[in-house]
Amino acid sequence: MEQESTRQLKVAKQIQKDLAEMIRARGMAAYGGAMVTVSGVKMTPDLSGAKVYVSIFPSAKAAEVLKTLEDEKGRIRGDLGRLVAKQLRIVPELTFFLDDSLDYVEHIDELLKK
């Protein structure tokens, strides 16, 4: 696997912080009462794309929340563009993915209890 550059990591961290703040500001009601956390961002080498990993609680609402995020992708990218306009030449194309590592941890806990 290719090592991410320092620039990629810095941009990813900034985008993660900005998106987390934007999602928090919208409130849980905007996402059907689910708590949405931006758990990670991976940038493409040319910084034109961002894979955004979101953790959703309760996980039963995951599909609904991901659909909302996809539907709002244009607006979210526009808002992000206003925040990062000074630092980035292009606003990255956002792709949302479900980070189900919490479900995995929960599943392992269940197995260990048995």
C-alpha positions as CSV (number, residue, x, y, z in Angstrom):
1,M,0.0,0.0,0.0
2,E,1.2,3.5,-0.9
3,Q,2.3,5.7,2.0
4,E,0.2,8.9,2.3
5,S,2.2,12.1,2.0
6,T,2.4,14.6,4.8
7,R,0.3,17.0,2.8
8,Q,-2.4,14.3,2.3
9,L,-2.5,13.6,6.0
10,K,-2.7,17.3,6.9
11,V,-5.5,18.0,4.4
12,A,-7.4,14.9,5.5
13,K,-7.1,16.0,9.2
14,Q,-8.4,19.5,8.4
15,I,-11.3,18.1,6.3
16,Q,-12.2,15.6,9.0
17,K,-12.3,18.5,11.6
18,D,-14.3,20.8,9.3
19,L,-16.8,18.1,8.3
20,A,-17.2,16.9,11.9
21,E,-18.0,20.5,12.9
22,M,-20.5,21.0,10.0
23,I,-22.3,17.7,10.9
24,R,-22.4,18.6,14.6
25,A,-23.7,22.1,13.8
26,R,-26.6,20.6,11.8
27,G,-27.7,18.6,14.8
28,M,-28.9,15.0,15.3
29,A,-32.4,15.9,14.1
30,A,-31.0,16.4,10.6
31,Y,-29.9,12.8,10.6
32,G,-33.0,11.2,12.0
33,G,-31.9,11.4,15.6
34,A,-28.7,9.5,14.9
35,M,-25.3,10.5,16.2
36,V,-22.9,11.0,13.3
37,T,-19.1,11.0,13.9
38,V,-16.5,11.6,11.2
39,S,-14.1,8.9,12.2
40,G,-11.6,9.4,9.4
41,V,-10.8,10.9,6.0
42,K,-8.4,9.5,3.3
43,M,-7.3,11.8,0.5
44,T,-6.4,10.8,-3.0
45,P,-2.7,11.6,-3.9
46,D,-3.8,14.7,-6.0
47,L,-6.1,15.9,-3.2
48,S,-9.1,15.9,-5.6
49,G,-11.0,13.2,-3.7
50,A,-11.8,12.4,-0.1
51,K,-13.1,9.2,1.3
52,V,-15.0,10.2,4.4
53,Y,-15.6,7.5,7.0
54,V,-18.6,8.1,9.3
55,S,-19.6,6.2,12.4
56,I,-23.3,6.2,13.1
57,F,-25.1,5.4,16.3
58,P,-27.5,3.7,16.6
59,S,-26.2,1.5,13.7
60,A,-29.8,0.7,12.7
61,K,-30.0,4.2,11.2
62,A,-26.8,3.8,9.2
63,A,-28.4,3.3,5.7
64,E,-30.8,6.3,6.3
65,V,-28.0,8.6,7.4
66,L,-25.7,7.6,4.6
67,K,-28.5,8.3,2.1
68,T,-29.0,11.8,3.7
69,L,-25.3,12.5,3.5
70,E,-25.2,11.4,-0.2
71,D,-28.3,13.5,-1.0
72,E,-26.6,16.5,0.7
73,K,-23.2,15.9,-0.8
74,G,-23.3,19.0,-3.0
75,R,-24.3,21.3,-0.3
76,I,-21.8,19.8,2.2
77,R,-19.0,20.2,-0.5
78,G,-20.1,23.8,-1.1
79,D,-19.9,24.6,2.6
80,L,-16.6,22.8,2.9
81,G,-15.3,24.8,-0.1
82,R,-16.0,28.1,1.8
83,L,-14.0,26.8,4.8
84,V,-11.0,25.5,2.9
85,A,-10.9,28.0,0.0
86,K,-7.7,29.6,1.3
87,Q,-5.8,26.3,1.7
88,L,-6.9,24.2,-1.2
89,R,-6.9,24.9,-5.0
90,I,-9.8,22.4,-5.5
91,V,-12.4,21.3,-3.1
92,P,-12.2,17.5,-3.0
93,E,-15.0,15.3,-4.3
94,L,-16.6,13.6,-1.2
95,T,-17.5,10.0,-1.0
96,F,-19.1,8.8,2.3
97,F,-18.4,5.3,3.7
98,L,-19.7,3.6,6.8
99,D,-17.1,3.0,9.5
100,D,-18.5,-0.1,11.2
101,S,-15.5,-0.7,13.4
102,L,-17.7,0.1,16.5
103,D,-20.1,-2.7,15.4
104,Y,-17.1,-5.0,15.0
105,V,-15.9,-4.2,18.5
106,E,-19.4,-4.8,19.9
107,H,-19.6,-8.1,18.0
108,I,-16.2,-9.2,19.4
109,D,-17.4,-8.2,23.0
110,E,-20.5,-10.4,22.5
111,L,-18.4,-13.3,21.4
112,L,-16.0,-12.9,24.3
113,K,-18.9,-12.9,26.8
114,K,-20.1,-16.3,25.5
